[in-house]
Amino acid sequence: MSAKDERVGLAHGAGGRAMRELITSIFLEGVTDPEALALDDGAAIPFGDRFLVITTDAHVVAPAFFPGGDIGRLSVCGVVNDLAMMGACDVVALTSSVIVEEGYPVESLRRISASMQEACGEASARILTGDTKVMSRGEIDGIVLSTSGIGVTHRVVRDSGLRPGDAIVVTGTIGDHGLAVLGARHALGLEGDLRSDVAPLNGLVRAALAAGGEAVHAMKDPTRGGVTSALSEMAEKAGVAIVLEERTLPMSAPARAAAELLGIDPLAVANEGKALIGVHPDALELVLAALRAHPLGRAAACIGRVAAPASSSDRGSVSVDTGFGTRRLFERDGAPLPRIC
């Protein structure tokens, strides 16, 4: 197929390798700025003795309302969390662009706006400006939100900073968001209180950074593509290998049951209120204690270690020790759960 015959597919928005290749080959063609080429959760701009961190995100979740949250809460938390992953836990301002389909219920719009304000309150953030557009019926599916944010930090944390010997920490149970959205979308009637984990993480991350300081080497939130995609990207950028211990992976009982019932690997499912942290082993217990003392980090756990690659094929690898052997994790070409963030 010639280049002009190629088409964008759902895999290009799934948060994995296909999406990164699309961004690199199209949007970064001819770009030389190292800040843009880093493909981090945001961009850091020196500002006096601190850094301004800026990020932007678009949200198209279906359905717009799901157990534990909605597209409005998601739009605020997603941006706050991207800032926090780079160390910018103090949010200066947010912007919000709302694109609504003709005929969209005004009451739903009110609920979404109220949810955004509630999430802002939790994150100590403010939406200071924005834009609203209305599209003709059928031109979009209900509502699309795009949010940008600016935060400040004294130290930028990169997702490329993992070092051999580092411990990998996850701040709580995995898979909750994606599985909750899937259940709501298809009215699966899954048993148990399966709810999205969508939440602003800047307060939690602030506690982890205060406890670990310079020993916190890298952070990333496992959204699209889940833990597998996030760790694969971190390992690839750092040129290291990561080995997880399956027995240490925290999961809620409803999420575990749903994943087993549906045959979905929870490591590949999006999370919207969790962070992955690479920390020097000397500071591991301090960071875990700080996380577990916070309401959003009570289930925090060390789930693996970073190693120097044994060979060139091990660079960027992520594997799981099952207790009976080791299996390699690979990023999916497509998304098992489209439109979840």
N, C-alpha and C positions, 0 to 999 in steps of 0.2 A: 504494500500500500504506500502511495506517495505521501509526502508530508502534508500536502494540501487536502488530502482525503481523510486525515486523522480527525477524530472527534473526541471530545471530553466525555469521560464516563464517570459513573458514581465512584469508582475506585480512586479517582483523582481528588475526591473530597473526603476520603476515609481517614486521613491523618497518618497514613503510612508512607512507604517508600514511593509509591506512584504519585502521591501528592507532592512530595518533596522534589521528585524529578520534574513534574510539571512546573513548579515554581522556579526551579533552577533554570530549566531550559527556555522558559517563556519570560517570566517577570524579572529574572535576574540577568538576562542576556545583556551583556555590555556594562553591567553594574560593576564598579570597582570598590565601592565603599565597604570596608571590612565589617562595619556594624550591620549593614544589610545582609552581607554574605554569611554572617554568623547563623542566620536562621534560628535565633533564640526566641524566647517568649515575648520579647520586646526589644527596643533599642535604647541604649544608655548614652546620654549626652552629658559630657562634663559641664558642671555648673558651679563655679567657685570651688569650694572644698567638698562638694557633693556631686551627685549625678541625678539628672532628670531621666526617668525611665518612661517611655511612651509605648503604648500598645493599642491594638484595635482588633475587634472581633465581630463577626456576624453570626446571627442565630436564627435557625430555621426549623426548630424542633417540631415534630408532629407526633402526638397532639400537642397543642399549645399549653394545655393544662394536664398535669400528671401527678400521681401521688408524691407528695413531698415538695412540689414546686410548680413552676410554670415558666414560660419563655421570658417573662419579665425578670424574675429572680435570676434565671440563668444568664441573662445578658449582663447583669451587674456583677454577679459572682465570677463569671468567666474572665472578665477584664481585671477585676480586683486580684484574682488569683494569678493571672499572667504577670502582673506587676510584682506580686509577692514572690513568685518563683525566681525573680532576679534580685531579690532583696529589698525591693521598694514596698515596704509595708505601710508607709504613710502616704495615703492617696490625696493628691492635691485637688484633682477635679476629674469628673467624667463628662463625656458628651453622649448624646443618644439620638440616633436617627431611626425613625419609625416609618415603615412603609406598610400601608394597610390596603387591603382589597376592598373595593366597592361592595357595600352590603355587609361588611363585618359588624357584628353586634357591638354597640357602644358600651353595653354593660361589661362585655369581655375586655374591652379596652380599658375601662375603669379598673377592673380587677388586676390587669397587667401593670398598669401605672402604680397602683397601690402596692403591689408586690415589689416593684422596682424601688420604691421609696423605703419599704421595710428592709430590703437587703442593703440599701445605702446606709440606713441607720445602724445595722449590725457591723458594717465595715467602716463606720465613721467616714463616709464618703459623700460627695455631693454631685448631682448632675447639674451643671451650670449652663449648658447650652445644648441645642439640638436642632432637629429638622423633622418635618412631617410631610409625607407624600401619600396620595391616594391613587391607586391604580385601578383601571377598569376591571370589572369582574372577569375572572379567568386568567388575568395576566400574572398574578402571583397566587400562592395558596394561603390565603388568610392574612398572615402578618409576618413581616421580616423585621428584625431589630438589628441594628449595628451600633455598637458602643465602643468608644475610645476612652483611654484613661491616661493620666499622668501621675507618677509617683516620684518620691525622692528617696535616696539612700546614700549612705556614706561609703558603702561597699557593694559593688555589683557581683552577684553570684551567677555564673554561667552554667548552662546545662552540659557544657563540654569539659567540666573540671574534674571529672572522676579520676582517681589515682589507684594503682594497685594496692590492695590492702584495705581500701575503704569498705565500710559497712553500708548496705543499702537498707534504708528505712522507709516503710510506708506508714502514713499517718492514721490509717484506719482500714476498715473493711473494704474489699474491692468488689466491683461489678454492680453495685446497688443502682446507680443511675440508669445505665443502659437497660438492665433487666426490668426496672420499674416502668420505663418508657415503653418497652416492648409489650409488657403486660397490658398497659393502658391502651396502646394503639390497637391491639388485636382483641381486646376484651377477653383475655385468656382466663380470668377468674383464678389467678394463682393464689394458693393458700398462704397465710401468714401476712405480716405487716411489711410488705415489700415496698420501700419508699426510696425515692431519689435521695442522694447525699448532698445535693446542691447547696453550697454554703460558701461564704467568704472566708478565705484562709489567712488573711493578712495578720490577724491577731495570733493565730496558732504559729505561723511561721516566725513572727516576731519573737515569740517565746523560744522557739528552737534556735534562732540565731543568737539570742541573748545567752543561751546556755552553751552553745557550741562555738560561737565566735568564728575565728579563721579556720577551725576544724571542719566547718560545713563547706564542702568543696563544690557541690552541684545540687541543683534542685530542678524538678519538672513536675507538672501535674499531668497525670495519665488520663487525658480526655479522649478524643477520637483515637481509636486503635488500642486504647487501654494500656495496661502495664507493659505488655509486650512491645508495642510501638514506641512508647516513651523510653524504655530502657534500651531498646535497640538503637534509637537515635543517640542517646547519651553515650552508649558504648562505642558506636561508630565514630562519633566526633572525638572521643578521648583516645581511641585506638586501644581499647582494653576489652577484656572478656568479663561477663557477669554470670555468676552461678547462683541461682535461687534455691532455697530449700522448701519443697512443697509443703511440708508439715507446718511451716511457720506462716503460711499465707493466711491472713485474717479474712474471714467471710462471715456475713450474717447468715443465720439459719435459713431465712426465706430466700436469700440470693443463692445460696448453695443448692437448695431444693429446686429453684427455678432453673438454674444452669444445668443441673443434672437431668431434669425433665425435658428440657429443650435441646440438650446436646450441644450447648454453647460453652466454649472455654471462657471462664470468667476473666482470665488474664488478657483477653482480647476485647473486653467490654469497657465502654467509656465510664469514667468516674468524673464527678463535678464538684467534689468536696474533699479530695485527697491529694496529697503531695508525695513524691518520691524524693528522698534526700540521701545524698552521698556524704558520709561523714567519716572522719578519721576514727579508727577504733578506740583511741584513747578518750575521745569525747562521746562515745556512743551512749553510755549509761546516763550521762548528763542530759543529752538531747532527748532520749527516750523518757526520762523522768519529767522533763519540761513539757513534752507533748502530752503525756498521760495525765498531767495535772490540768490540762485544758479540756473543756467540754467536748471539743471536736477531735481530740486526740487520744481518747481513752483506750482505743483498741490499737494504738500504734505498736509496730513490731519491727524488729530487724528480720528481713526476709532473705538476705543473701550477702554475698561478698564480691568485691571486684578483684580480678586477677590480671596479671600480665599475660598476654596471649601466648600460647605455646607454639603457635605457628601463624603464618599470614592468614590462613583460613579462619583462625580464631578471633582475629581482630573484629570488633563490633559484634561478637556473638553473645547471645543470651541463652542460657540453658537452665533446666530445672533438675535438681536431684530429687528423685521420687522416693528414695529409700531403697529402691530395687534396681536402680540404674539412673542414667541421665538422659533426658530428652532435650533436643534443641528446639528453641522457639523461633518461629519465623513470622515476620509481619505478613498479614493477609494482603493480597492484591485488591480485594474488595472489602466492603464493610458488612459484617453479619447483621448489623442493626443500622440501616441508613436513617439520616435525619434525627439524630439524638442530641445535637447541640448546635 
